[in-house]
Amino acid sequence: MTATQLLTLVRVAAYVRYSSDNQRDESLDAQIRAIEIYCKQNGYELVKVYADRAKTATSDKRPEFQQMIEDSGKNLFEIVVVHKLDRFSRDKYDSTKYKRKLKVNGIKLLSVTENLDGSPESVILESLLEGMAEYYSKNLAREVMKGMKETAHQCKHTGGLPPIGYSVDPVTKKYIINEKERGIVETIFSMFLAGCGYNQIVTTLQEKGYRSRYGRPIGKNNLHDILRNEKYTGTYIFNLTSSKDAEGKRNSHRKKELEDVIRVEGGMPAIVSKELFQQVQAKMDANKQKAGRQKAKESYLLSGLIVCGECLKNVGFEYSMIGNTKYSGRNKLKYVTYRCGNRDQNKDCCNPELRREYVENYVITQLQEKIFNDSAIPTLARQLSEYQAKKNTAFQAETVRLDKNLRETKKQINNIVNAVASGVSNAALLSKLEDLEAQKMKLEQHILEQSSKKQQTIVTEDALRQLLASFKDRVADRNIPEIKKFISSYVEKVIVYKEYVELILKVPVSALEEKQKPQPRAVVVSHGGGEGI
């Protein structure tokens, strides 16, 4: 071939793709060989190959495809050749859009198996081929969905990764509990219900050495989906979320109609009880109404602890009471109150608002009188020592679990090191080794922390008296963060009813063996403000 002929060769880029596990990687080679023969027969120079592996043509979310479209404007080639048009796209809208981009950049699109020469007849043929490709894709999806629904009615796994906490039985194809991951789910649900924030939950999971299936730390983005996943109650659910939209995007929060969803009670093993799940859902729903709480200018000592007793009594859910500020009377005096979050959410709670200073002072006074007093300190010291002993037993069990995880991690590290030493090495293996080393370090650190906590077994009366003095100082100085910390340490819950307030303490001191007498609300007289104040 002469130099003149080389200069006149048309530069060609090949685009090849296979879409699923039913097609092998070798099919890309077959497509490339066909394109190479086609270029040789037509005197084209193949300068670039763009290959997407296991990518569907019903979406344009294909990295090599997008790179090819971008490069089409850089004068790298004059023609894009595909083996068949359905390799380019099976969506008529995407096909038209990206063909237009190629045309604007002066690039032709040719097919090895479909002879399209730009004539009016070929335009009609091309449109028919694209329509058939889209029909094939959608019909295939419909048939696949039929099979998946039948599988779902049998409560079997329909594909993809099972939720954290579950595995799939290789024989029955049904869900079974993954004991290594079960603790992740139980920790998340229990900590959230106890009032812990996402950051605190994530930190605890990392300290316990829990990781995702990919060996990475469990992040905050996973927590919401786990807490909202009803499967953990033993309810098998399929086809809950809507399909992809016209742009190929899926919104997991957009749900399908109830008649399209397959639900089988008891179709899979439960990790959390339905009661616990419902309590978490109620708390999450109530938290939606408190999105602005972090921006509040007022400080509320009982946030996260005070709940509406009327809603608890009438609907069985503990709706949190949230801070509220209002200005009333002729002089527009400011009143700061707690009000039931259900009033803003559903408008069906009739519990009056309660003045902040009344209920907060009542709780502080009860702590000073019932817990932080000289007569209660000996009993409190004994009970705290007993509590610490029980906690140490739990620490020992946790240490055993961590030791087991550490041994398994070390074993995996040794296996990878041996594989590398024998000549097997790749980026994924080295990345896994790095993650395992980080996990090993975390586990060793947490085991050391567990050992130090175990030594904290002595609670003396002198230490409690110092704590009492410290608490009184904080109250006198109005040190809000420290007071709040004290309150959350000893107060389980504050339940506000129409007629009275009930205080539930975490520590049952002997002086409190009798149930706390509820404090009447009637002593709170009106000062010209709104209802209940």
ABEGO torsion letter per residue (X at the ends): XBAAAAAABBBBBBBBBBABAABBAAAAAAAAAAAAAAAAAAGBBBABBBBBBGBBAABABBAAAAAAAAAAAAGABABBBBABAAAABABAAAAAAAAAAAAAAGBBBBBAABBBAGBAAAAAAAAAAAAAAAAAAAAAAAAAAAAAAAAAAAGBBAEEBBBBGBBBBAAAGBBBBBAAAAAAAAAAAAAAAAGBBAAAAAAAAAAAGBBBAAGBBBBAAAAAAAAABAAAAGBBBBGABBBBBAAGBBBAABBBBAAABBBBBGABBBABBAAAAAAAAAAAAAAAAAAAAAABABBBAABGABBBAAAAAAAGBBBBBBBBBBBBEAAGBBBBBBBBAAAAAAGABABBBBBAAAAAAAAAAAAAAAABBAAAAAAAAAAAAAAAAAAAAAAAAAAAAAAAAAAAAAAAAAAAAAAAAAGBBBAAAAAAAAAAAAAAAAAAAAAAAAAAAAABABBBAAAAAAAAAAAAAAAAAGBAAAAAAAAAAABABBBBBAABBBBBBABBBAAAABBBBBBBAAABBBAGBBBGX
